[in-house]
Amino acid sequence: MKIIYFFEETNSYMHQWQRVHIFDELERSGHQIEVFNPIMYSSPEEANEKLCDYLKTKTFDLFMTCVNSEIIFKETIQEVKKIGLPTLLICFDNLHAPFMHKAIASSFDIVWLTSKETIGMFEKWGCKNIVFQTYAANPFNFKPYWGEVDNSINFIGSPYGGRVNKLNKLTQSNILCKVYSNSLVENNKGKVEVIDKDYLKLFNKTLEILTFNIGRKVLYGAVKNKLFSANASTLEHNNYLECLPSVSFLDMQKTYSTSSLSLNITELRNTYVLNTPIHKMHLRTFEIPMSGGLEIASYTEELASYFKEDKEIVLYKSNEELISKAKFYLDPKNDSLTSKMKKSARKRAESNHTWMNRFKIIFNKI
């Protein structure tokens, strides 16, 4: 399969993860991916025009993109289809940002959603061929480094919202947590604030959020968190919190492999304060087991369908269960059990949760 990918690519990991995960694995299976990068042009209009010209001079089997309707236009997708190319839209953030694709989604032959909760919205917008598949991980680039054992819980990423809440509960219960984030090392405050100064854009975004159930829950969670949760965005510094610099890609795998537990927080933004939080799968969900780590996360039916509870993953249904299970698996007496679970998790990830497995479904539909 020869694929052209219309993709705003920069050197940041926010974009480069797709090369590490998707490009590498598909290319190892004999497929080719060529990036057409719109940021190389002076405007979206020029990028769309040049794309159409370029496709008339080359031969591809699939046109693929994940960009929003401000970057690729509906008319461009229609031109691509006239050339005879099947078209695929991947919506990595369709759970909390579905509207970024509203104007163009129905023009694609296949729409790949990574969260199932907004399928009804995309159907209402006229999408005929929707595929729900979550994230995955590349078994070639994520490798276990088993051997030494670090009896602690690690979290790699910026702590905010529900992440801060979980980490505070763990350290307040005398459970050692190692958090890898440059933001903590640099300012040593443990507080992350995002200020959007474009008030018109913020207002329009708020109106969009209010039009669907998940958006309303996210907004309500933010308001509730702000009004009723004292110091909710502040990470408590105590003897059981170790703040470390962000890790390299290789060291991330080693950290997941050697730590007794790797914390995965699936609660979306501030919805952790709600009685029924919104959960979202992330890359971390599959990077941890593919690296040979043992993941601990809130119980959801979706997550329990990907990995076997108490055999390949540690799941909890309350804060009390989080604390008790964390203490159990961090006990050195249980190192042999955690080692066995890590190996089972890696085997499951290799078997079921590779990008090639996901793309086979797409290729079969094409």
N, C-alpha and C positions, 0 to 999 in steps of 0.2 A: 504494500500500500504506500503510495507516494502522497504525502499530505502537505498542503500549504496552510500555514497557521498565521492568521492575521492577529498580531499580538504586540501590545505595548511593552517591549522588553527593555529593562534597565539592568544595571549591575547589582541592584539590591536583592537580598534573598527573597524579598516579597515577590519578585518575579523569577529569580534564578532557581527557585525550588522546582519549577516545572522542567528545567533542564536536568536537574538532579534526579527527579522522580520520573517524569513521563517520557521526555525525549530519550534519555539514556536507555530505559527499559525497552521502549518500542524499537529503537535502532538496533539493540542486541537481538531482537526477534526478526530483523530483516526489513523493517519498515523505515521509510525516510520522512523526515520532517524538515521543511524549509520555512523559516520565519520571514514574514513580510511585516516590517516594523513601521507603523504609522508615525512614530515620533521622529523618524528620519526625514519627514517632510514638513513644509512650512505651515501646513494647516490640515485638518481632517479632510477638507474638500479635495486638496491636492492628493492626499494619501489614497482616498477612495478612487479618484480618477486614475492614478498610476497603477493601482491594484488591477483594475479592469483591463488596462492596456497590457500589463504584464501577463495576466492569465491567458490572453489571446496568443501569446508567443510560447507558452510552456504547456506541458502535459502533466496533470495531476489526477489523482483518484478521489481526493476528498478536500473540501474547503472547510476549515475549522477556525473558530474564534471564541473568545470569552469576553471581548470588550463590549462596552455599553453602546447605546444608540447615539451618543454624542460623538463617538469615534468611527463607527461604521454605520452607514445609512441603509435604509430599507431598499432604496433603489439599487444600491450596489449589490445587495444580496440577490435581488431579482436578476441583475445582469450576470452574476456568477452562475445562477441556475440556467440561464439561457445558453451559456457556454456548454452546459451539460454536466457540471460538477455537482455531486451531492453536497449538501451543506449541513454542518453540525455546529450548534451553539452549546457551549459548556457554561453553566451558571454555577460558579463556585460559591457564591454568596446569596443564593436565592431565598434562604430562610429569612434573613433580616433585610435584604436589599433587592427584592424581586423587581421593583419598578425600573431598575437600570436597563432591563431588557424588554420592557413592556411594548415599546414601539416597534421592535424588530423580531421578537420571538416567533410570531406566527409565520414569518417568511422562511424559516429554516425547515429543512426536511426532518431533522431530528433535533430535539431539545433535551439535553442531559442535565437533570437537576440533581444536586448533591444532598438535598433535603427534601423529604416527601410532603412536608406540611403545606407548601404553597402550590402543589400540583393543581388544585382546583382553580387557582387564579390564572395559571398559564392556560388551562383548558378554556376558561372564560375569554381569554384573549385570542383564542382561535388556534392554539397549537394542537396539531393532530397526532403527532408521534412523539410522546414524552417518555423518556427513560429515566427512572430513578436509580442512581448508583452513588454510593458514598465515596469518600476518598480511599486511597490505597497507599502502598509503599513499595519502593524498588528493592527487591531482594539482593540485587548486585551491589548497590551503593550503601545499603544498611546491613551491617554485619555484626554479629555478637562478638564481644570481647570478654568472655567468661574467664573467671579465675579468682581474683581477689574479690572480697565482699565488703561493701561499705554499708554498715547498718544504719542507714538514714533514708529519709524521703527526699528526692530531688524534685525541683520544678525549674524548668528551663523556659524563660520568657518573662515578659513584663507583668508585674503583679498589679492588678486593678480589679475593681468590682468584686465578683464572687471569688476571684483568685485570692485576694487579700483576706476575705472572710474565712476561707478554708485554711489558709496558712496560719492565721491568728489562732484558730481553734486548735490546730495541731500543736503549735509551739506553747500555747497556754496550758496544754496538757503534758508538757515536758517531753515532747516528741521532737527529735532533731530534724530540722528541715534545712536543706541547702538550696538556696535560690540563686540561679545564675542569670544575672541581668546587669548590664552596665549602668542602667539608670539608678540602681540602688547604690552601686559602688561610687558613682560620681557625685550624687547629692546627699546620699545617706539619710534620706528622709522617708523613703518608702511610700511617697505620695505621688500619684500620677494624675495630672489634670490636663484635659484637652479643652482648649478654648477656640471656638469657631467664631471668627470676627465678621464673617459674611452673614449678616443677620437676615437678609432676604433669602439667601440660600437655605439658612437654617429654618426659617419660617415655612418655606415651601416643602422642605424635607419633613417637617413636623406634620404638615397637612397630609402628606403621603402616608406617613406612619399611622395616622389616625384612621385610615381607610381600611386597614385589615387587622384581624384579631391579634396576630403575633406582634405587629407594630404597636398596637395599643398596650399590650402587656409589657413590652420593652419600655415604653414611655412611662407607664404607671410605676414600673419597678424603679426607674430613675428618680421619679418624684418621691416615691415612698422612701427610697434609700437616702435621698437628700434631706428630707424632713424629719425622718424618725430614726435613722441609724447614725448614732454619734460616732465620729471618726471612722466612718465606714470605708473611706478610701485610703486610710493610713495603715501601713504595715507596722505591727508592734515589734520593736527591737528588744529582744531579750536573750538569755543565754542559750536558747534552743533554736535561734535563727542565725544562720550563717549566710551572709551576703557575699557572693562571688561574682567575678566578671563573666560576661557572656562567653560561651564556649565556641570553639571552632566546630565545623561539621563533624570531623573525626572524633573530637573530644565529647561531642554530644552523644554519639553512639556508645563510647566507652562509659560515660556517666550513666546512661540508661542500663547498660549491661551489668555494671558493678554495683549499683545501688540496690538495696533490698526492695525498695518500692519507688516507682516513678508516678508522680501525681498528674492526673489528667482531669482538668476541670471543664466540664461540658456545659455548665449553666451559662446561658447567653447573657452577657453584659450584666445588668442589675436585676435580672429576673430571679436571681437566687433568693431575694427577699420575699418573693411571692410564695403562697402555699403550694402552687404548682408551677415550678420554674420551666422555662423553655430551654431545651437541651439542643446543642449543636455538635455534630462530629467535626473534628479538626484533623489535620495531618498527624498531629501528635498521637491520635488514637491508634494509628497504624505504624508510625515511626517507632514507638516504644517497643511493641512486641517484635517488630522486624529487626530491631537492634539487639534483641535478646533480653529486653527488660521486662519487669513485671509491673503492670499498670494497675493503679487503684483509682476508681472513679465512682461517681453516683450511679446507682442502678437505673437503667432505662431498658425497656423491652428491646429497643433497637441494638443497643450495645451488647446486651445479653445474647442477641441472635448472632453476633459476629464472633464472640469468644465465650467459651464455657466457663461459667462462674465457678470459682474456687478450684479450677483446674488450669485455666489459662489467663484468668484475670481476677482481680479482687474488686468486688462491688459492694457498696453500702447504701442503706436506705434511710439513714439518720446520722446526725452528727455523733451520737453516742456509738453507733456501729463503726463509723469512720475511725474514731479514737481507739476502740477496742481492737479492730482488725489491724490498724497500723501498729499498735504495740505488739500484737501477736506475730506479725510477719517481720518486724524489726528485731525480734528476739533472736540472738545468735543460735539458740537451740533449734530454730526452725530454718536455718540456712539451707539444709538439704531439700526441704520442701519448696522453698522459693526457687532454688536452682532447677528443680524438676518442673515447676510451673513455667519458668522462663523458657525452657526448652520446648515445652508444649505450645506456648504462645507463639514462639518463632515458627514452629512447624505449621500451626494454623494460619499464620500470616502468609507464609510461603505458599501454602496450598490454596487459600481462598482470597487473599487480599493483596494481589499484585495489580499493577496498572494494566498489564497485558490481559489479565482476566476481565477487567472492566471493559477494555477496548474491544475484546472479542465479541462482546454483546453488541457494541456499536457496529462493528464491521459486518456482523451477521445481518443486522437490520439493513445496512446499506446494500 
